[in-house]
């Protein structure tokens, strides 16, 4: 797993740029990751990101879009508004988690 530096943070990533070490993530890093893909994080974004991180810690896999909607309580339309075009992939990237299964 290659290491890289993102805005001064040294992290391990996969070939697509997703973090591979859970504990290397921080809220400050999340801000930088979001900025890289054109997203300014709001409280609504953080609700989804916090759910993803907690769910991953409990289940050991990145939640799907449906799970974020059902268990996380964030409506699908809201997720598409917050994380345009590929919300599951963008949420996982910002949350410092592996890409969810089924994402291309």
Gaussian input, Z-matrix of N, CA and C with variables (Angstrom, degrees):
# hf/3-21g

backbone

0 1
 N
 C     1     B1
 C     2     B2     1     A1
 N     3     B3     2     A2     1     D1
 C     4     B4     3     A3     2     D2
 C     5     B5     4     A4     3     D3
 N     6     B6     5     A5     4     D4
 C     7     B7     6     A6     5     D5
 C     8     B8     7     A7     6     D6
 N     9     B9     8     A8     7     D7
 C    10    B10     9     A9     8     D8
 C    11    B11    10    A10     9     D9
 N    12    B12    11    A11    10    D10
 C    13    B13    12    A12    11    D11
 C    14    B14    13    A13    12    D12
 N    15    B15    14    A14    13    D13
 C    16    B16    15    A15    14    D14
 C    17    B17    16    A16    15    D15
 N    18    B18    17    A17    16    D16
 C    19    B19    18    A18    17    D17
 C    20    B20    19    A19    18    D18
 N    21    B21    20    A20    19    D19
 C    22    B22    21    A21    20    D20
 C    23    B23    22    A22    21    D21
 N    24    B24    23    A23    22    D22
 C    25    B25    24    A24    23    D23
 C    26    B26    25    A25    24    D24
 N    27    B27    26    A26    25    D25
 C    28    B28    27    A27    26    D26
 C    29    B29    28    A28    27    D27
 N    30    B30    29    A29    28    D28
 C    31    B31    30    A30    29    D29
 C    32    B32    31    A31    30    D30
 N    33    B33    32    A32    31    D31
 C    34    B34    33    A33    32    D32
 C    35    B35    34    A34    33    D33
 N    36    B36    35    A35    34    D34
 C    37    B37    36    A36    35    D35
 C    38    B38    37    A37    36    D36
 N    39    B39    38    A38    37    D37
 C    40    B40    39    A39    38    D38
 C    41    B41    40    A40    39    D39
 N    42    B42    41    A41    40    D40
 C    43    B43    42    A42    41    D41
 C    44    B44    43    A43    42    D42
 N    45    B45    44    A44    43    D43
 C    46    B46    45    A45    44    D44
 C    47    B47    46    A46    45    D45
 N    48    B48    47    A47    46    D46
 C    49    B49    48    A48    47    D47
 C    50    B50    49    A49    48    D48
 N    51    B51    50    A50    49    D49
 C    52    B52    51    A51    50    D50
 C    53    B53    52    A52    51    D51
 N    54    B54    53    A53    52    D52
 C    55    B55    54    A54    53    D53
 C    56    B56    55    A55    54    D54
 N    57    B57    56    A56    55    D55
 C    58    B58    57    A57    56    D56
 C    59    B59    58    A58    57    D57
 N    60    B60    59    A59    58    D58
 C    61    B61    60    A60    59    D59
 C    62    B62    61    A61    60    D60
 N    63    B63    62    A62    61    D61
 C    64    B64    63    A63    62    D62
 C    65    B65    64    A64    63    D63
 N    66    B66    65    A65    64    D64
 C    67    B67    66    A66    65    D65
 C    68    B68    67    A67    66    D66
 N    69    B69    68    A68    67    D67
 C    70    B70    69    A69    68    D68
 C    71    B71    70    A70    69    D69
 N    72    B72    71    A71    70    D70
 C    73    B73    72    A72    71    D71
 C    74    B74    73    A73    72    D72
 N    75    B75    74    A74    73    D73
 C    76    B76    75    A75    74    D74
 C    77    B77    76    A76    75    D75
 N    78    B78    77    A77    76    D76
 C    79    B79    78    A78    77    D77
 C    80    B80    79    A79    78    D78
 N    81    B81    80    A80    79    D79
 C    82    B82    81    A81    80    D80
 C    83    B83    82    A82    81    D81
 N    84    B84    83    A83    82    D82
 C    85    B85    84    A84    83    D83
 C    86    B86    85    A85    84    D84
 N    87    B87    86    A86    85    D85
 C    88    B88    87    A87    86    D86
 C    89    B89    88    A88    87    D87
 N    90    B90    89    A89    88    D88
 C    91    B91    90    A90    89    D89
 C    92    B92    91    A91    90    D90
 N    93    B93    92    A92    91    D91
 C    94    B94    93    A93    92    D92
 C    95    B95    94    A94    93    D93
 N    96    B96    95    A95    94    D94
 C    97    B97    96    A96    95    D95
 C    98    B98    97    A97    96    D96
 N    99    B99    98    A98    97    D97
 C   100   B100    99    A99    98    D98
 C   101   B101   100   A100    99    D99
 N   102   B102   101   A101   100   D100
 C   103   B103   102   A102   101   D101
 C   104   B104   103   A103   102   D102
 N   105   B105   104   A104   103   D103
 C   106   B106   105   A105   104   D104
 C   107   B107   106   A106   105   D105
 N   108   B108   107   A107   106   D106
 C   109   B109   108   A108   107   D107
 C   110   B110   109   A109   108   D108
 N   111   B111   110   A110   109   D109
 C   112   B112   111   A111   110   D110
 C   113   B113   112   A112   111   D111
 N   114   B114   113   A113   112   D112
 C   115   B115   114   A114   113   D113
 C   116   B116   115   A115   114   D114
 N   117   B117   116   A116   115   D115
 C   118   B118   117   A117   116   D116
 C   119   B119   118   A118   117   D117
 N   120   B120   119   A119   118   D118
 C   121   B121   120   A120   119   D119
 C   122   B122   121   A121   120   D120
 N   123   B123   122   A122   121   D121
 C   124   B124   123   A123   122   D122
 C   125   B125   124   A124   123   D123
 N   126   B126   125   A125   124   D124
 C   127   B127   126   A126   125   D125
 C   128   B128   127   A127   126   D126
 N   129   B129   128   A128   127   D127
 C   130   B130   129   A129   128   D128
 C   131   B131   130   A130   129   D129
 N   132   B132   131   A131   130   D130
 C   133   B133   132   A132   131   D131
 C   134   B134   133   A133   132   D132
 N   135   B135   134   A134   133   D133
 C   136   B136   135   A135   134   D134
 C   137   B137   136   A136   135   D135
 N   138   B138   137   A137   136   D136
 C   139   B139   138   A138   137   D137
 C   140   B140   139   A139   138   D138
 N   141   B141   140   A140   139   D139
 C   142   B142   141   A141   140   D140
 C   143   B143   142   A142   141   D141
 N   144   B144   143   A143   142   D142
 C   145   B145   144   A144   143   D143
 C   146   B146   145   A145   144   D144
 N   147   B147   146   A146   145   D145
 C   148   B148   147   A147   146   D146
 C   149   B149   148   A148   147   D147
 N   150   B150   149   A149   148   D148
 C   151   B151   150   A150   149   D149
 C   152   B152   151   A151   150   D150
 N   153   B153   152   A152   151   D151
 C   154   B154   153   A153   152   D152
 C   155   B155   154   A154   153   D153
 N   156   B156   155   A155   154   D154
 C   157   B157   156   A156   155   D155
 C   158   B158   157   A157   156   D156
 N   159   B159   158   A158   157   D157
 C   160   B160   159   A159   158   D158
 C   161   B161   160   A160   159   D159
 N   162   B162   161   A161   160   D160
 C   163   B163   162   A162   161   D161
 C   164   B164   163   A163   162   D162
 N   165   B165   164   A164   163   D163
 C   166   B166   165   A165   164   D164
 C   167   B167   166   A166   165   D165
 N   168   B168   167   A167   166   D166
 C   169   B169   168   A168   167   D167
 C   170   B170   169   A169   168   D168
 N   171   B171   170   A170   169   D169
 C   172   B172   171   A171   170   D170
 C   173   B173   172   A172   171   D171
 N   174   B174   173   A173   172   D172
 C   175   B175   174   A174   173   D173
 C   176   B176   175   A175   174   D174
 N   177   B177   176   A176   175   D175
 C   178   B178   177   A177   176   D176
 C   179   B179   178   A178   177   D177
 N   180   B180   179   A179   178   D178
 C   181   B181   180   A180   179   D179
 C   182   B182   181   A181   180   D180
 N   183   B183   182   A182   181   D181
 C   184   B184   183   A183   182   D182
 C   185   B185   184   A184   183   D183
 N   186   B186   185   A185   184   D184
 C   187   B187   186   A186   185   D185
 C   188   B188   187   A187   186   D186
 N   189   B189   188   A188   187   D187
 C   190   B190   189   A189   188   D188
 C   191   B191   190   A190   189   D189
 N   192   B192   191   A191   190   D190
 C   193   B193   192   A192   191   D191
 C   194   B194   193   A193   192   D192
 N   195   B195   194   A194   193   D193
 C   196   B196   195   A195   194   D194
 C   197   B197   196   A196   195   D195
 N   198   B198   197   A197   196   D196
 C   199   B199   198   A198   197   D197
 C   200   B200   199   A199   198   D198
 N   201   B201   200   A200   199   D199
 C   202   B202   201   A201   200   D200
 C   203   B203   202   A202   201   D201
 N   204   B204   203   A203   202   D202
 C   205   B205   204   A204   203   D203
 C   206   B206   205   A205   204   D204
 N   207   B207   206   A206   205   D205
 C   208   B208   207   A207   206   D206
 C   209   B209   208   A208   207   D207
 N   210   B210   209   A209   208   D208
 C   211   B211   210   A210   209   D209
 C   212   B212   211   A211   210   D210
 N   213   B213   212   A212   211   D211
 C   214   B214   213   A213   212   D212
 C   215   B215   214   A214   213   D213
 N   216   B216   215   A215   214   D214
 C   217   B217   216   A216   215   D215
 C   218   B218   217   A217   216   D216
 N   219   B219   218   A218   217   D217
 C   220   B220   219   A219   218   D218
 C   221   B221   220   A220   219   D219
 N   222   B222   221   A221   220   D220
 C   223   B223   222   A222   221   D221
 C   224   B224   223   A223   222   D222
 N   225   B225   224   A224   223   D223
 C   226   B226   225   A225   224   D224
 C   227   B227   226   A226   225   D225
 N   228   B228   227   A227   226   D226
 C   229   B229   228   A228   227   D227
 C   230   B230   229   A229   228   D228
 N   231   B231   230   A230   229   D229
 C   232   B232   231   A231   230   D230
 C   233   B233   232   A232   231   D231
 N   234   B234   233   A233   232   D232
 C   235   B235   234   A234   233   D233
 C   236   B236   235   A235   234   D234
 N   237   B237   236   A236   235   D235
 C   238   B238   237   A237   236   D236
 C   239   B239   238   A238   237   D237
 N   240   B240   239   A239   238   D238
 C   241   B241   240   A240   239   D239
 C   242   B242   241   A241   240   D240
 N   243   B243   242   A242   241   D241
 C   244   B244   243   A243   242   D242
 C   245   B245   244   A244   243   D243
 N   246   B246   245   A245   244   D244
 C   247   B247   246   A246   245   D245
 C   248   B248   247   A247   246   D246
 N   249   B249   248   A248   247   D247
 C   250   B250   249   A249   248   D248
 C   251   B251   250   A250   249   D249
 N   252   B252   251   A251   250   D250
 C   253   B253   252   A252   251   D251
 C   254   B254   253   A253   252   D252
 N   255   B255   254   A254   253   D253
 C   256   B256   255   A255   254   D254
 C   257   B257   256   A256   255   D255
 N   258   B258   257   A257   256   D256
 C   259   B259   258   A258   257   D257
 C   260   B260   259   A259   258   D258
 N   261   B261   260   A260   259   D259
 C   262   B262   261   A261   260   D260
 C   263   B263   262   A262   261   D261
 N   264   B264   263   A263   262   D262
 C   265   B265   264   A264   263   D263
 C   266   B266   265   A265   264   D264
 N   267   B267   266   A266   265   D265
 C   268   B268   267   A267   266   D266
 C   269   B269   268   A268   267   D267
 N   270   B270   269   A269   268   D268
 C   271   B271   270   A270   269   D269
 C   272   B272   271   A271   270   D270
 N   273   B273   272   A272   271   D271
 C   274   B274   273   A273   272   D272
 C   275   B275   274   A274   273   D273
 N   276   B276   275   A275   274   D274
 C   277   B277   276   A276   275   D275
 C   278   B278   277   A277   276   D276
 N   279   B279   278   A278   277   D277
 C   280   B280   279   A279   278   D278
 C   281   B281   280   A280   279   D279
 N   282   B282   281   A281   280   D280
 C   283   B283   282   A282   281   D281
 C   284   B284   283   A283   282   D282
 N   285   B285   284   A284   283   D283
 C   286   B286   285   A285   284   D284
 C   287   B287   286   A286   285   D285
 N   288   B288   287   A287   286   D286
 C   289   B289   288   A288   287   D287
 C   290   B290   289   A289   288   D288
 N   291   B291   290   A290   289   D289
 C   292   B292   291   A291   290   D290
 C   293   B293   292   A292   291   D291
 N   294   B294   293   A293   292   D292
 C   295   B295   294   A294   293   D293
 C   296   B296   295   A295   294   D294
 N   297   B297   296   A296   295   D295
 C   298   B298   297   A297   296   D296
 C   299   B299   298   A298   297   D297
 N   300   B300   299   A299   298   D298
 C   301   B301   300   A300   299   D299
 C   302   B302   301   A301   300   D300
 N   303   B303   302   A302   301   D301
 C   304   B304   303   A303   302   D302
 C   305   B305   304   A304   303   D303
 N   306   B306   305   A305   304   D304
 C   307   B307   306   A306   305   D305
 C   308   B308   307   A307   306   D306
 N   309   B309   308   A308   307   D307
 C   310   B310   309   A309   308   D308
 C   311   B311   310   A310   309   D309

   B1=1.4436
   B2=1.5208
   B3=1.3162
   B4=1.4634
   B5=1.5314
   B6=1.3191
   B7=1.4654
   B8=1.5262
   B9=1.3108
   B10=1.4594
   B11=1.5230
   B12=1.3007
   B13=1.4621
   B14=1.5176
   B15=1.3210
   B16=1.4628
   B17=1.5186
   B18=1.3249
   B19=1.4692
   B20=1.5290
   B21=1.3191
   B22=1.4557
   B23=1.5172
   B24=1.3283
   B25=1.4596
   B26=1.5224
   B27=1.3288
   B28=1.4565
   B29=1.5267
   B30=1.3306
   B31=1.4704
   B32=1.5224
   B33=1.3354
   B34=1.4562
   B35=1.5277
   B36=1.3262
   B37=1.4583
   B38=1.5236
   B39=1.3355
   B40=1.4610
   B41=1.5271
   B42=1.3131
   B43=1.4648
   B44=1.5265
   B45=1.3330
   B46=1.4668
   B47=1.5282
   B48=1.3310
   B49=1.4578
   B50=1.5137
   B51=1.3352
   B52=1.4651
   B53=1.5269
   B54=1.3287
   B55=1.4570
   B56=1.5266
   B57=1.3284
   B58=1.4654
   B59=1.5288
   B60=1.3225
   B61=1.4616
   B62=1.5316
   B63=1.3345
   B64=1.4624
   B65=1.5329
   B66=1.3241
   B67=1.4655
   B68=1.5213
   B69=1.3221
   B70=1.4629
   B71=1.5327
   B72=1.3144
   B73=1.4614
   B74=1.5338
   B75=1.3093
   B76=1.4680
   B77=1.5262
   B78=1.3278
   B79=1.4581
   B80=1.5306
   B81=1.3283
   B82=1.4650
   B83=1.5285
   B84=1.3312
   B85=1.4642
   B86=1.5293
   B87=1.3291
   B88=1.4751
   B89=1.5240
   B90=1.3259
   B91=1.4663
   B92=1.5320
   B93=1.3284
   B94=1.4648
   B95=1.5268
   B96=1.3248
   B97=1.4680
   B98=1.5259
   B99=1.3295
   B100=1.4692
   B101=1.5194
   B102=1.3179
   B103=1.4635
   B104=1.5359
   B105=1.3402
   B106=1.4720
   B107=1.5301
   B108=1.3360
   B109=1.4678
   B110=1.5354
   B111=1.3311
   B112=1.4599
   B113=1.5117
   B114=1.3203
   B115=1.4669
   B116=1.5226
   B117=1.3426
   B118=1.4642
   B119=1.5251
   B120=1.3109
   B121=1.4604
   B122=1.5269
   B123=1.3336
   B124=1.4608
   B125=1.5307
   B126=1.3177
   B127=1.4696
   B128=1.5264
   B129=1.3207
   B130=1.4696
   B131=1.5342
   B132=1.3279
   B133=1.4673
   B134=1.5250
   B135=1.3357
   B136=1.4543
   B137=1.5225
   B138=1.3208
   B139=1.4714
   B140=1.5244
   B141=1.3156
   B142=1.4686
   B143=1.5249
   B144=1.3146
   B145=1.4654
   B146=1.5313
   B147=1.3228
   B148=1.4738
   B149=1.5238
   B150=1.3333
   B151=1.4622
   B152=1.5249
   B153=1.3270
   B154=1.4690
   B155=1.5227
   B156=1.3159
   B157=1.4692
   B158=1.5302
   B159=1.3266
   B160=1.4672
   B161=1.5230
   B162=1.3207
   B163=1.4622
   B164=1.5322
   B165=1.3241
   B166=1.4645
   B167=1.5368
   B168=1.3208
   B169=1.4700
   B170=1.5253
   B171=1.3365
   B172=1.4594
   B173=1.5262
   B174=1.3364
   B175=1.4611
   B176=1.5266
   B177=1.3344
   B178=1.4566
   B179=1.5120
   B180=1.3243
   B181=1.4608
   B182=1.5174
   B183=1.3284
   B184=1.4542
   B185=1.5229
   B186=1.3073
   B187=1.4615
   B188=1.5292
   B189=1.3173
   B190=1.4614
   B191=1.5230
   B192=1.3115
   B193=1.4628
   B194=1.5278
   B195=1.3147
   B196=1.4712
   B197=1.5236
   B198=1.3177
   B199=1.4663
   B200=1.5327
   B201=1.3185
   B202=1.4693
   B203=1.5246
   B204=1.3230
   B205=1.4590
   B206=1.5268
   B207=1.3327
   B208=1.4646
   B209=1.5260
   B210=1.3258
   B211=1.4664
   B212=1.5267
   B213=1.3202
   B214=1.4648
   B215=1.5118
   B216=1.3362
   B217=1.4577
   B218=1.5198
   B219=1.3385
   B220=1.4669
   B221=1.5241
   B222=1.3268
   B223=1.4717
   B224=1.5310
   B225=1.3115
   B226=1.4628
   B227=1.5245
   B228=1.3300
   B229=1.4699
   B230=1.5239
   B231=1.3231
   B232=1.4654
   B233=1.5259
   B234=1.3317
   B235=1.4625
   B236=1.5267
   B237=1.3282
   B238=1.4667
   B239=1.5254
   B240=1.3203
   B241=1.4670
   B242=1.5254
   B243=1.3312
   B244=1.4603
   B245=1.5285
   B246=1.3369
   B247=1.4690
   B248=1.5282
   B249=1.3342
   B250=1.4667
   B251=1.5301
   B252=1.3140
   B253=1.4671
   B254=1.5261
   B255=1.2953
   B256=1.4667
   B257=1.5284
   B258=1.3307
   B259=1.4596
   B260=1.5297
   B261=1.3169
   B262=1.4658
   B263=1.5220
   B264=1.3034
   B265=1.4605
   B266=1.5334
   B267=1.3208
   B268=1.4644
   B269=1.5217
   B270=1.3377
   B271=1.4648
   B272=1.5246
   B273=1.3238
   B274=1.4637
   B275=1.5207
   B276=1.3215
   B277=1.4618
   B278=1.5280
   B279=1.3155
   B280=1.4640
   B281=1.5268
   B282=1.3383
   B283=1.4641
   B284=1.5239
   B285=1.3212
   B286=1.4588
   B287=1.5022
   B288=1.3360
   B289=1.4599
   B290=1.5301
   B291=1.3444
   B292=1.4624
   B293=1.5324
   B294=1.3020
   B295=1.4707
   B296=1.5323
   B297=1.3425
   B298=1.4707
   B299=1.5344
   B300=1.3106
   B301=1.4627
   B302=1.5261
   B303=1.2969
   B304=1.4602
   B305=1.5099
   B306=1.3202
   B307=1.4666
   B308=1.5164
   B309=1.3366
   B310=1.4648
   B311=1.5097
   A1=108.91
   A2=116.16
   A3=120.22
   A4=112.08
   A5=113.81
   A6=120.19
   A7=107.75
   A8=114.97
   A9=120.73
   A10=108.32
   A11=116.52
   A12=121.06
   A13=108.50
   A14=115.50
   A15=122.25
   A16=107.07
   A17=115.96
   A18=122.25
   A19=111.60
   A20=116.06
   A21=120.80
   A22=115.13
   A23=118.23
   A24=122.04
   A25=108.69
   A26=117.93
   A27=122.05
   A28=107.91
   A29=116.24
   A30=121.32
   A31=110.48
   A32=115.34
   A33=121.99
   A34=108.08
   A35=115.80
   A36=121.22
   A37=110.48
   A38=115.35
   A39=119.90
   A40=108.96
   A41=116.57
   A42=121.33
   A43=113.22
   A44=117.10
   A45=121.04
   A46=112.87
   A47=117.53
   A48=120.74
   A49=115.51
   A50=118.23
   A51=121.50
   A52=109.13
   A53=116.81
   A54=120.54
   A55=110.05
   A56=115.55
   A57=120.07
   A58=112.40
   A59=118.11
   A60=122.07
   A61=107.78
   A62=115.66
   A63=122.80
   A64=112.30
   A65=116.99
   A66=121.11
   A67=114.69
   A68=118.82
   A69=120.35
   A70=111.98
   A71=117.33
   A72=122.76
   A73=109.89
   A74=116.00
   A75=122.56
   A76=107.80
   A77=117.72
   A78=119.40
   A79=112.74
   A80=117.04
   A81=119.77
   A82=111.07
   A83=116.15
   A84=119.69
   A85=110.00
   A86=116.53
   A87=120.14
   A88=110.59
   A89=117.09
   A90=120.95
   A91=109.87
   A92=116.46
   A93=120.66
   A94=111.73
   A95=117.27
   A96=121.00
   A97=110.24
   A98=116.09
   A99=120.40
   A100=110.46
   A101=116.17
   A102=121.10
   A103=110.53
   A104=116.53
   A105=121.03
   A106=112.35
   A107=116.80
   A108=119.45
   A109=111.78
   A110=115.84
   A111=120.45
   A112=116.40
   A113=117.10
   A114=120.89
   A115=109.56
   A116=115.72
   A117=122.14
   A118=106.86
   A119=116.81
   A120=121.14
   A121=112.54
   A122=114.42
   A123=123.15
   A124=107.99
   A125=116.62
   A126=120.07
   A127=111.17
   A128=117.44
   A129=120.68
   A130=110.93
   A131=117.11
   A132=120.31
   A133=110.27
   A134=115.30
   A135=120.08
   A136=112.25
   A137=117.77
   A138=119.80
   A139=109.63
   A140=117.56
   A141=121.55
   A142=111.05
   A143=117.48
   A144=121.49
   A145=110.87
   A146=116.91
   A147=119.91
   A148=110.91
   A149=116.20
   A150=118.79
   A151=110.40
   A152=117.22
   A153=120.72
   A154=111.54
   A155=117.32
   A156=120.44
   A157=111.27
   A158=117.09
   A159=120.76
   A160=110.76
   A161=116.21
   A162=120.82
   A163=110.38
   A164=116.78
   A165=120.25
   A166=110.07
   A167=117.33
   A168=121.18
   A169=110.92
   A170=117.02
   A171=121.50
   A172=113.18
   A173=117.41
   A174=120.71
   A175=114.78
   A176=117.00
   A177=119.96
   A178=115.54
   A179=117.00
   A180=120.81
   A181=109.32
   A182=115.25
   A183=120.36
   A184=109.94
   A185=116.28
   A186=122.15
   A187=111.11
   A188=115.42
   A189=121.53
   A190=109.22
   A191=115.24
   A192=120.81
   A193=110.26
   A194=116.54
   A195=120.82
   A196=110.82
   A197=117.49
   A198=120.07
   A199=111.04
   A200=117.38
   A201=120.30
   A202=109.52
   A203=116.14
   A204=120.59
   A205=111.56
   A206=116.65
   A207=120.88
   A208=111.92
   A209=117.71
   A210=120.89
   A211=112.57
   A212=116.49
   A213=120.06
   A214=114.08
   A215=116.26
   A216=120.08
   A217=116.00
   A218=116.46
   A219=119.48
   A220=107.56
   A221=118.63
   A222=120.89
   A223=112.78
   A224=115.70
   A225=121.76
   A226=111.60
   A227=117.98
   A228=120.49
   A229=111.32
   A230=115.98
   A231=120.68
   A232=110.25
   A233=117.55
   A234=120.74
   A235=111.04
   A236=116.60
   A237=119.97
   A238=111.62
   A239=117.30
   A240=120.41
   A241=110.39
   A242=116.17
   A243=121.13
   A244=113.44
   A245=115.12
   A246=122.13
   A247=107.97
   A248=118.08
   A249=122.30
   A250=114.46
   A251=113.85
   A252=126.84
   A253=115.02
   A254=120.30
   A255=121.98
   A256=109.13
   A257=117.30
   A258=119.45
   A259=114.94
   A260=119.26
   A261=119.99
   A262=110.86
   A263=115.94
   A264=121.36
   A265=111.03
   A266=117.12
   A267=121.24
   A268=111.64
   A269=117.21
   A270=120.20
   A271=110.49
   A272=116.83
   A273=120.99
   A274=110.65
   A275=116.69
   A276=121.50
   A277=110.50
   A278=116.77
   A279=121.20
   A280=110.94
   A281=117.29
   A282=121.82
   A283=112.38
   A284=117.81
   A285=121.13
   A286=113.75
   A287=116.19
   A288=121.90
   A289=110.98
   A290=117.18
   A291=119.40
   A292=111.02
   A293=115.33
   A294=120.49
   A295=107.92
   A296=118.14
   A297=120.78
   A298=111.39
   A299=114.99
   A300=119.98
   A301=109.34
   A302=115.07
   A303=120.33
   A304=114.03
   A305=119.05
   A306=121.65
   A307=108.91
   A308=115.03
   A309=119.70
   A310=110.77
   D1=118.44
   D2=-176.92
   D3=-71.95
   D4=150.25
   D5=175.43
   D6=-104.19
   D7=148.30
   D8=178.23
   D9=-144.81
   D10=170.35
   D11=176.17
   D12=-117.63
   D13=126.93
   D14=178.75
   D15=-122.19
   D16=111.51
   D17=179.17
   D18=49.14
   D19=43.48
   D20=177.38
   D21=87.63
   D22=-4.93
   D23=178.75
   D24=-97.56
   D25=125.89
   D26=176.08
   D27=-89.26
   D28=118.91
   D29=-175.86
   D30=-138.11
   D31=159.16
   D32=174.95
   D33=-99.69
   D34=134.46
   D35=-176.52
   D36=-133.97
   D37=161.57
   D38=173.33
   D39=-90.03
   D40=-173.68
   D41=-176.61
   D42=-62.60
   D43=-23.96
   D44=-179.71
   D45=-95.44
   D46=-0.93
   D47=178.43
   D48=93.95
   D49=4.52
   D50=177.74
   D51=-79.12
   D52=136.29
   D53=178.20
   D54=-60.73
   D55=144.19
   D56=-179.05
   D57=-114.23
   D58=-7.30
   D59=178.63
   D60=-119.08
   D61=109.94
   D62=-174.32
   D63=-51.76
   D64=-44.38
   D65=-173.74
   D66=-77.69
   D67=-2.68
   D68=176.72
   D69=-82.90
   D70=-11.03
   D71=-178.14
   D72=-77.60
   D73=149.93
   D74=171.79
   D75=-149.83
   D76=160.75
   D77=176.42
   D78=-58.40
   D79=-36.10
   D80=178.04
   D81=-64.98
   D82=-40.95
   D83=176.65
   D84=-64.09
   D85=-40.01
   D86=178.61
   D87=-57.16
   D88=-41.93
   D89=178.56
   D90=-58.75
   D91=-42.66
   D92=-179.43
   D93=-69.28
   D94=-40.70
   D95=177.94
   D96=-62.81
   D97=-43.21
   D98=179.12
   D99=-62.20
   D100=-43.95
   D101=179.98
   D102=-59.17
   D103=-38.11
   D104=-179.81
   D105=-60.88
   D106=-28.30
   D107=-178.83
   D108=-109.75
   D109=16.50
   D110=172.51
   D111=79.37
   D112=27.28
   D113=-179.99
   D114=-117.67
   D115=130.07
   D116=172.99
   D117=-99.58
   D118=116.04
   D119=-173.74
   D120=-71.58
   D121=132.79
   D122=175.81
   D123=-117.30
   D124=177.70
   D125=176.63
   D126=-58.24
   D127=-36.05
   D128=179.43
   D129=-64.70
   D130=-39.62
   D131=176.08
   D132=-62.75
   D133=-44.75
   D134=-177.04
   D135=-63.14
   D136=-31.64
   D137=177.47
   D138=-59.51
   D139=-47.07
   D140=179.45
   D141=-66.70
   D142=-42.21
   D143=-178.21
   D144=-65.34
   D145=-43.65
   D146=178.38
   D147=-62.85
   D148=-41.03
   D149=177.21
   D150=-60.97
   D151=-47.98
   D152=-179.44
   D153=-56.84
   D154=-46.23
   D155=-177.97
   D156=-64.67
   D157=-44.52
   D158=179.82
   D159=-65.73
   D160=-42.08
   D161=-179.20
   D162=-65.48
   D163=-40.58
   D164=178.47
   D165=-63.81
   D166=-42.89
   D167=179.43
   D168=-61.02
   D169=-35.36
   D170=-178.58
   D171=-81.90
   D172=-35.69
   D173=-171.48
   D174=-109.75
   D175=-18.74
   D176=178.35
   D177=79.14
   D178=12.25
   D179=174.42
   D180=-147.04
   D181=153.26
   D182=-178.08
   D183=-73.22
   D184=130.96
   D185=-179.35
   D186=-64.26
   D187=143.97
   D188=174.43
   D189=-78.53
   D190=168.60
   D191=177.40
   D192=-57.05
   D193=-43.69
   D194=179.95
   D195=-60.87
   D196=-42.36
   D197=-179.62
   D198=-65.12
   D199=-39.29
   D200=177.98
   D201=-62.55
   D202=-37.91
   D203=178.93
   D204=-68.96
   D205=-50.44
   D206=-174.66
   D207=-75.62
   D208=-54.90
   D209=-175.37
   D210=-85.01
   D211=-30.87
   D212=-178.04
   D213=-87.53
   D214=-16.21
   D215=176.12
   D216=76.54
   D217=22.74
   D218=177.98
   D219=-111.21
   D220=115.37
   D221=-177.78
   D222=-57.32
   D223=146.42
   D224=-178.41
   D225=-55.69
   D226=-45.11
   D227=179.69
   D228=-59.73
   D229=-36.69
   D230=178.53
   D231=-66.96
   D232=-40.46
   D233=178.71
   D234=-62.70
   D235=-40.55
   D236=177.94
   D237=-68.06
   D238=-29.98
   D239=176.67
   D240=-72.88
   D241=-42.22
   D242=-177.65
   D243=-73.13
   D244=-39.18
   D245=-176.43
   D246=-126.82
   D247=75.89
   D248=-171.37
   D249=-55.54
   D250=145.33
   D251=173.23
   D252=73.83
   D253=-54.90
   D254=-179.07
   D255=-132.93
   D256=71.73
   D257=-172.32
   D258=-61.16
   D259=-42.43
   D260=-177.38
   D261=-62.57
   D262=-43.92
   D263=-179.51
   D264=-66.44
   D265=-44.16
   D266=-179.24
   D267=-67.66
   D268=-40.28
   D269=178.17
   D270=-62.22
   D271=-45.96
   D272=-179.35
   D273=-62.06
   D274=-42.39
   D275=179.78
   D276=-59.42
   D277=-49.82
   D278=-178.61
   D279=-67.39
   D280=-35.84
   D281=-179.17
   D282=-77.30
   D283=-3.87
   D284=178.10
   D285=72.82
   D286=33.62
   D287=-176.54
   D288=-117.87
   D289=162.90
   D290=175.12
   D291=-62.92
   D292=154.14
   D293=176.67
   D294=-59.88
   D295=135.74
   D296=179.75
   D297=-62.97
   D298=150.92
   D299=176.09
   D300=-59.33
   D301=141.95
   D302=178.23
   D303=88.11
   D304=-9.16
   D305=177.55
   D306=-82.90
   D307=136.87
   D308=176.69
   D309=-104.95

